[in-house]
Amino acid sequence: MDATLDLNLKHLHALAAVYHHGGISAAAPQVNLSQPALTQAITRLEKQLDSVLFDRQPGGMAPTEAARLLVPRIERALAYIAHGVRAARRTQRLPALPAIERRVTLGQLRALAAVDSAGSFTLAAARSGVSQPAMYRAVHDLAEVIEIPLTLRRGKTVQATPAATRMLRPVRLALSELAAGVDDLATLRSELAGRVTLGVMPLARAILLPQVLARFARAHPGASVNVIEGPYAELLGDLREGSLDLLIGAMRDSLPARDVAQEGLFDDDPVIVARSGHPLASHPRFAFTRLLAYPWVIAATGAPVRARWERMFRQQGHEPPRLRIECGSVLITRGLLLEDDWLTLMSRDQFVLERRAGLLREIGSAGDHLRRRIGLTTRADWHPTRLQQAFVETFRRVCAERTDDGTDAAWPFRYP
């Protein structure tokens, strides 16, 4: 069960105050709690998190390693929530109210995020395991606290208002930060804990990612890794909202958003691929114009490989041929190549098994100018857990060990 479900934001404020002031008596006035109430709050948090947060000493309370891991995440989460509330109120042209974010609850914030994702109170309640009235009441109470409407009905669906939309991204980042803190504590207690959630693009799935996952699983047998596939724009959105820890695959030529960072780890050269019995496969040196005589299957406009494919033809003085099939699925593309004389651009990693089996082959280079940089995309302000950092380091090591062409010996074709 997610240990963040029952956490009390007021108690988290109190924990941060005790951490910085070194004791109950000094912290109590800062959070407007009596010393007994503050003591009870810390004790309850320790029980909920199954972690000792402070060493009680005559001169005060010394934070344990668990507290040193958790408090920075709590403070980032609280800052996200405050930013979200202020942004929502600004959308309604309402003035900022001091500490208004301290009146909201995690349950209310989680309910708003759930309704936004599900599109209805009923579905959000079913997914969250609570009653529909409780879900509705949580969102309604949140709207009353921050004094702005948060949902509106469109036919049979419920949508977030513009103000709620401004609030939701920092709220989701806050929930992600707290979940990471709980995960850090679990890893601190036991090696059989911790999780990493990855978004992966086609280039990473064939050979590279399985190698990384296998090595990481051997080194961290208790870790849980969740691999999510999807369109780049969708994965990027999930990354920016905190539901993905990192994104793996071909990097964009420029940063897709100001709040993300890219780390390049190796270069990949796309090559022209066809079935082994393709007419061009028997002619190791053919004129570029012959590529215009065969059907191509390439991803739709907007995908990096599509832009590179078009550039390949234009740099040879030709307009790209008309595409009869646009497809970004590597699995479907490989199947289509095996059926007829289709051509495509692929990384060597993406068809290495079919190449070794003699089913597909590289018939030509797309040219060095179409080289792609492969690496990691993360949030610019991402603070990985220890386990997530271990995964990144494993990924870097596997990339550093790659051969120059990424797999085994490559077909040495170049256009005359």
C-alpha positions in Angstrom: 0.0 0.0 0.0 1.2 3.5 -0.8 2.4 5.0 2.5 1.7 8.5 1.2 -2.1 7.9 1.2 -2.6 8.7 4.9 0.1 11.3 5.4 -1.0 14.6 6.9 0.4 17.8 5.3 0.3 19.6 8.7 2.4 16.8 10.2 4.9 17.1 7.3 5.1 20.8 8.0 5.7 20.0 11.6 8.4 17.4 10.8 10.3 20.0 8.7 10.1 22.5 11.6 11.5 20.1 14.1 14.3 19.1 11.7 15.4 22.7 11.3 14.9 23.9 14.9 16.4 20.9 16.6 13.6 20.1 19.0 9.9 20.2 19.9 9.9 23.3 22.1 11.6 25.5 19.5 9.5 24.1 16.6 6.1 24.2 18.2 5.5 28.0 17.9 6.5 27.9 14.2 3.7 25.4 13.3 1.1 26.7 15.8 0.9 23.4 17.7 1.3 22.6 21.4 4.4 20.6 22.3 2.3 17.5 23.1 0.5 17.8 19.8 3.7 18.2 17.9 5.2 15.2 19.7 2.2 13.1 18.8 2.5 14.3 15.1 6.1 13.2 14.9 5.3 9.9 16.6 2.5 9.2 14.2 4.6 9.9 11.2 7.3 7.6 12.4 4.7 4.8 12.8 3.2 5.5 9.3 6.6 5.5 7.7 8.0 2.7 9.7 11.1 4.7 10.3 12.8 6.5 13.2 13.1 10.1 12.2 14.9 11.6 15.3 17.2 10.4 18.0 15.7 11.8 21.2 18.5 13.4 23.3 18.6 15.6 26.4 19.7 18.6 24.4 17.1 18.2 21.6 16.2 15.9 18.7 18.9 14.8 16.2 17.7 13.8 12.8 18.4 10.3 11.6 19.5 9.4 8.1 15.8 8.7 7.3 14.9 12.3 8.2 17.8 13.7 6.2 16.5 11.8 3.2 12.9 12.7 3.7 12.8 16.4 4.8 14.3 17.9 1.6 11.6 16.0 -0.4 8.9 17.2 2.0 10.0 20.8 1.5 10.1 20.5 -2.3 6.6 18.9 -2.2 5.2 21.7 0.0 6.8 24.3 -2.3 5.1 22.7 -5.3 1.8 22.7 -3.6 2.1 26.4 -2.6 3.1 27.2 -6.2 0.1 25.3 -7.6 -2.4 27.0 -5.3 -0.9 30.5 -6.1 -1.0 29.8 -9.8 -4.6 28.6 -9.7 -5.7 31.7 -7.8 -3.8 34.0 -10.2 -5.8 32.4 -13.0 -9.0 33.7 -11.3 -7.3 37.1 -10.6 -7.5 36.4 -6.9 -4.8 37.8 -4.5 -2.4 35.4 -2.7 -3.4 34.5 0.8 -0.7 33.7 3.4 -0.2 30.0 4.0 -3.5 29.0 2.3 -1.8 25.9 1.0 -1.5 24.7 4.6 -5.3 24.3 4.7 -5.5 21.7 2.0 -5.0 18.0 2.4 -3.1 15.3 0.4 -6.4 13.5 0.0 -8.0 16.5 -1.6 -5.1 17.0 -4.0 -4.9 13.3 -4.9 -8.7 13.4 -5.6 -8.4 16.3 -8.0 -5.6 14.6 -9.9 -7.6 11.3 -10.0 -10.7 13.0 -11.4 -8.7 14.9 -14.0 -7.1 11.7 -15.2 -10.3 9.6 -15.2 -12.7 12.2 -16.6 -15.4 11.4 -14.1 -15.9 11.1 -10.3 -17.3 7.6 -10.6 -14.3 6.2 -12.5 -11.8 8.2 -10.4 -13.4 6.7 -7.2 -13.3 3.2 -8.7 -9.6 3.5 -9.6 -8.8 5.0 -6.2 -10.8 2.5 -4.1 -13.0 5.1 -2.4 -16.7 5.9 -2.7 -17.9 8.3 -5.3 -19.4 10.7 -2.7 -16.1 10.8 -0.9 -14.3 11.6 -4.1 -16.7 14.4 -4.9 -16.6 15.8 -1.4 -12.8 15.9 -1.4 -12.7 17.9 -4.7 -15.5 20.2 -3.5 -13.8 20.9 -0.2 -10.6 21.7 -2.0 -12.4 24.2 -4.2 -13.9 25.8 -1.1 -10.5 26.1 0.6 -8.7 27.8 -2.2 -11.9 29.7 -3.3 -11.9 28.7 -7.0 -14.0 26.3 -9.1 -12.0 23.2 -10.0 -14.2 21.1 -12.3 -16.8 21.6 -14.9 -19.1 19.1 -16.6 -18.9 18.6 -20.3 -21.7 16.1 -21.3 -20.9 12.9 -19.5 -17.3 13.9 -18.6 -15.8 16.1 -15.9 -13.0 18.4 -16.9 -10.6 20.5 -14.9 -11.1 24.3 -15.1 -8.3 26.4 -16.5 -7.4 27.3 -12.9 -7.3 23.6 -11.9 -5.2 22.8 -14.9 -2.6 25.4 -13.8 -2.6 23.7 -10.4 -2.4 20.1 -11.4 1.1 19.8 -12.7 2.8 21.1 -9.5 0.4 19.0 -7.5 1.4 15.9 -9.3 5.0 16.8 -8.9 4.4 17.2 -5.1 2.8 13.8 -4.9 5.7 12.3 -6.9 8.2 13.9 -4.6 6.5 12.5 -1.5 6.3 9.0 -3.1 10.0 9.2 -3.8 10.7 10.1 -0.2 8.7 7.1 1.0 10.5 5.0 -1.5 13.9 6.2 -0.2 12.9 5.2 3.3 11.8 1.8 2.2 15.2 1.3 0.4 17.0 2.4 3.6 15.2 -0.2 5.6 15.6 -3.1 3.2 17.5 -3.9 0.0 14.3 -5.6 -1.2 12.5 -2.3 -2.0 12.5 0.6 -4.3 11.1 1.3 -7.8 12.0 3.0 -11.0 9.5 4.0 -13.7 10.8 4.4 -17.2 9.4 5.8 -20.4 11.0 4.2 -23.4 11.0 5.1 -27.1 11.4 2.5 -29.9 15.2 2.8 -30.3 15.8 1.8 -26.7 13.6 -1.3 -26.6 15.3 -3.8 -28.8 18.7 -4.5 -27.3 19.9 -1.7 -25.2 17.2 -1.6 -22.5 17.0 -5.4 -22.0 20.8 -5.3 -21.4 20.4 -2.5 -18.8 17.4 -4.2 -17.1 19.1 -7.5 -16.8 22.3 -6.1 -15.3 20.3 -3.8 -12.9 18.0 -6.7 -11.8 21.0 -8.8 -11.0 22.5 -6.0 -8.8 19.2 -5.0 -7.2 17.0 -8.2 -7.0 14.5 -6.5 -4.8 13.9 -3.5 -7.0 10.8 -2.9 -9.1 11.1 -1.5 -12.6 8.0 -0.4 -14.5 8.6 0.2 -18.3 6.1 2.4 -20.1 5.9 2.6 -23.9 4.0 5.3 -25.8 4.2 8.3 -28.1 7.0 10.7 -27.3 4.7 13.7 -26.6 2.7 11.6 -24.1 5.7 10.2 -22.4 7.2 13.7 -22.1 4.0 15.0 -20.5 4.1 12.1 -18.0 7.8 12.8 -17.2 7.1 16.5 -16.7 4.3 15.7 -14.3 6.3 13.2 -12.3 4.7 9.9 -13.2 7.8 8.9 -15.1 11.3 9.1 -13.5 13.2 9.2 -16.8 12.8 8.9 -20.6 15.1 6.8 -22.6 15.6 7.0 -26.4 16.6 9.3 -29.2 17.1 12.9 -28.0 15.5 15.9 -29.7 17.8 18.4 -31.4 16.6 21.1 -29.0 15.2 20.9 -25.5 11.5 20.1 -25.9 10.7 22.2 -22.7 12.6 24.5 -20.4 12.0 22.2 -17.4 13.7 19.1 -18.8 17.3 18.1 -19.3 18.9 15.7 -21.8 22.0 13.7 -21.4 23.5 12.1 -24.5 25.3 8.8 -24.1 26.1 7.4 -27.5 25.4 8.0 -31.2 23.3 5.9 -33.5 23.4 5.8 -37.3 20.1 4.8 -39.0 20.5 2.4 -41.8 18.3 1.3 -44.8 16.8 -2.1 -44.0 15.0 -4.6 -46.3 14.3 -8.3 -46.3 17.2 -10.5 -47.2 15.7 -11.4 -50.6 15.1 -7.8 -51.6 16.3 -7.0 -55.2 18.7 -4.3 -53.8 20.2 -6.8 -51.4 22.0 -8.6 -54.3 23.6 -5.3 -55.5 26.0 -4.0 -52.9 26.6 -0.8 -54.9 23.5 0.6 -56.4 22.5 4.1 -57.5 20.6 6.2 -54.9 17.8 6.7 -57.4 16.9 3.0 -57.2 15.6 3.7 -53.7 12.8 5.7 -55.3 11.5 2.6 -57.0 10.4 0.7 -53.9 7.8 1.4 -51.3 8.9 2.8 -47.9 7.3 2.5 -44.5 8.3 5.4 -42.1 6.8 7.0 -39.1 4.3 9.9 -39.5 5.4 13.6 -39.7 6.7 14.8 -36.4 8.8 11.8 -35.6 12.6 12.3 -35.7 13.1 9.4 -38.1 10.6 10.9 -40.6 12.6 14.2 -40.7 15.8 12.3 -41.2 14.3 10.2 -44.0 13.1 13.3 -45.8 16.5 14.9 -45.3 18.3 11.8 -46.8 16.4 12.2 -50.1 16.7 16.0 -50.3 20.4 16.0 -49.7 20.7 13.7 -52.7 18.6 16.1 -54.8 15.3 14.2 -54.7 11.9 14.8 -53.2 11.0 12.0 -50.8 8.7 9.4 -52.4 5.0 9.3 -51.5 4.4 7.1 -48.4 1.7 4.5 -48.8 2.1 3.4 -45.2 3.1 5.6 -42.2 3.9 3.6 -39.1 6.0 4.2 -36.0 5.7 0.6 -34.7 9.0 -1.2 -35.1 7.1 -4.6 -34.7 4.7 -3.8 -37.5 7.4 -2.4 -39.7 9.6 -5.5 -39.4 6.7 -7.7 -40.2 5.9 -5.6 -43.3 9.5 -5.8 -44.5 9.3 -9.6 -44.4 6.2 -9.6 -46.6 7.4 -7.7 -49.7 10.0 -5.3 -51.1 9.4 -2.6 -48.5 12.3 -0.4 -47.2 12.7 1.5 -44.0 15.2 3.3 -41.8 16.2 1.6 -38.5 18.8 1.5 -35.9 20.9 -1.7 -36.1 19.7 -2.5 -32.6 16.1 -2.6 -33.8 16.5 -5.6 -36.2 19.5 -7.3 -34.8 17.7 -10.6 -34.1 16.2 -10.7 -37.6 19.6 -9.9 -39.1 21.2 -12.7 -37.2 18.4 -15.1 -38.3 19.0 -14.0 -41.9 15.6 -12.5 -42.4 16.4 -8.8 -42.7 19.6 -7.0 -43.7 21.1 -3.6 -44.0 21.4 -2.6 -47.6 22.8 0.9 -47.2 23.8 3.7 -45.0 21.5 6.7 -44.5 24.7 8.8 -44.1 26.6 10.2 -41.2 24.6 13.4 -41.3 21.5 11.5 -40.1 23.2 10.3 -36.9 21.0 10.4 -33.8 22.1 11.0 -30.2 20.7 8.5 -27.8 20.4 9.2 -24.1 18.3 10.1 -21.1 15.7 12.9 -20.6 14.8 13.9 -17.1 13.1 16.8 -15.3 15.7 19.6 -14.8 14.8 19.6 -11.1 14.7 15.8 -10.7 16.2 14.5 -7.5 16.6 10.7 -8.0 16.2 8.3 -5.2 19.3 6.1 -4.5 17.8 3.3 -6.5 16.9 5.6 -9.4 20.5 6.9 -9.4 21.8 3.4 -9.4 19.7 2.7 -12.5 21.1 5.8 -14.3 24.6 4.7 -13.5 23.9 1.2 -14.8 22.5 2.7 -18.0 25.6 4.9 -18.4 28.0 1.9 -18.0 26.1 -0.3 -20.5 26.2 2.6 -23.1 29.9 3.1 -22.5 30.6 -0.5 -23.2 28.8 -0.5 -26.6 30.9 -1.2 -29.8 31.2 1.6 -32.3 28.2 0.4 -34.3 26.1 -0.6 -31.3 26.0 -4.3 -32.0 28.1 -6.7 -34.1 29.9 -6.0 -37.4 27.9 -3.8 -39.8 27.4 -4.1 -43.5 30.1 -1.8 -45.0 27.9 -0.2 -47.7 28.3 3.3 -48.9 26.7 5.0 -51.9 29.1 5.4 -54.8 
